[in-house]
Amino acid sequence: MKLSWLLTFNAVVAVLFGITAVLLPGALYSVYGLSSTAGAQFVMQLFGSTLIAEGLITWGLRNIAPGDTRRTLTLALFIEALIGLVASLLAELGGIMNPVGWTVERYPRSSLSATATSVSFVRTERRSRRENHANRDHQRQTSRIAYSTGGDVTSEAVEREGCPSR
């Protein structure tokens, strides 16, 4: 699964669930078999506003080129999903929520998102490291050629000295 598709799915579902949580917090509590007090509904609305913000962030993140920013935000979302999944499972296994409770940790994306995001994160991290090493090696070789040829870094000098292409 491509990371951009996962982020698009996450954005749409997070915004829809967030709007529902803000506008109908009591209804969500009844779906999960939880008691709904005024304070609990307020907390659900805060959770909904956070989901809307996450949806907007992931919507924008899907178009960001691989790099430090995307890697950092993807890792943060992965850790958030993992912590939420553990908390939701503990609450469900402890009898706090009914069997639908696992969806609290982000609708059905919890385990799928955590797995797909971690796989995409690892792939992006490896690719980024390979590219960084290749660029560093190319820069070193070009510097060596410039030094040995007295600053001549033309294509002929590069071919003569054997600088690898990027």
N, C-alpha and C positions, 0 to 999 in steps of 0.2 A: 504494500500500500504506500502510495506516495505521501510524503509529509504534508504537502499542500492540500491534498484531499482530506486528510485527517483534520487538519486545522480548519478547513472550511466546514466540515461536519460539526466539529466542536463549536465553532462560532455560531452556527445556526441554532443548534440545540441549546447551547448555553443562553443565548439571548431569549429564545422562546421559553425555556424553563425559568429564566430570571424574571421575565415579564409576568409569568404566571405566579411566581413567588411574591412579587411585589403587589400585584393586584388581588390575588386570591390566596393569601397565606393559610387561612383556615381550611380551605379545600385540600390543599396539599397535606396538611397534618392529618386529615381524616383518611386520605389515600394510604398513608404510611401507618395508620393505626396509632397515632400519637394524640395525647391530649393537647388541646389548643387553648392557651390562656392569652391574655392581651400581650404579655411580655414575650411569650413564645412566638406570637404572630409578628411582633416587631422584629425579633431576631431573624425570622424567616424573610421578612422584607429586606433586612440588611444583607442577608445571604443572597437574595435575588438581585440586589443592586451590584453585588460583587460578581455574580454570574454574568450580568449584562456587561460589566467592564471587561471581564475575561473574554467574553464573546467578541467584543470590539477589538481587543488586543490580538486575539488569534485570527480575526478576519484580516487585520493589517499584517500580521506576522507571516501569513501564507505567501505573500509576495516579496518578502525580504530575501535577498540572495544569501546563500550559506555563508556564515562568518561568525564572528564573536557574538554579535547581538542576537542572531537567530539561535545560536547554540545555547546561550545563557537563558533566553526566554523559554526555549524548548525544555531545557533541564529543569527550570523552575516549575513549569507545567507538569512535567513528569513526576517530580517530587510531591507536588500538591495532590495529584491524582493518587499516588501511592499512599500517602498519609490518609487521605480521605477514604480510600478503599479499606484500609485497615480499621479506621474508626467506625465505618459503617458496618463492617463485618462483626466487629466486637459488639456493637449495639444490637445488631440482629441476633447474633448468637446468645447474647445476654437477655433476650426477650424484651428489649425496649421497643423494638419495631416489629411490624408484621413481616411476612416473607417478601413483600414489595420493597422493603427497606433498603435493600442493596442498591436500588436506583438513586437513593439520596446522594450517594457518591457519584454524582454526575450522571444521572440518567444512565442509559446503557453503555456509556463510553468508558466506564471505569477500567475494567481489565483490558479491553481492546485498546483503549487509548494509551494506557500505561505500557503495554507490550509494544504497540506500533511506534509510539514516541521513543521508547528506549532503543528500539532497533534503528529507527531513523537517526536518532542522536548519535549512536555508535558509528553508523555509516558515514554521517556527515563529519564527525570528528576524525575518523580515519582518513577520509578523502582530503580534508583540510590539512591534516598533518603531512600527508604525502605531497600536496601542492606546496606547502611551506618549505619542505625539505628540498624539493626540486628547484624552487625559486632561489633558495639560499645557495645551493650547489651551483646554479647558473651564475649567480652574482659573484661567487668566489672565483669561478673559472674566468669570467669576463674581467674581473679585477686582475687576475694573474696575467691574462693576455695583455691588458693595458699596460701593466708594469713591464712585462718582458719585451713589448714592442715599442716602448716609449710613448704610449698613449694612443697608438693606432688600433682602434677597435672596429675596423671596417669588416665587412663580411669576408673579404679575402683573408684577413689576419685571423679571424675567428675560425675559418675553415682550415687554415694552415696550422693553427695551434690546437685544433680539435676540441673546441668548446661545444658541449652538447646543446642541442636546441631544447626549448621548453616544451 
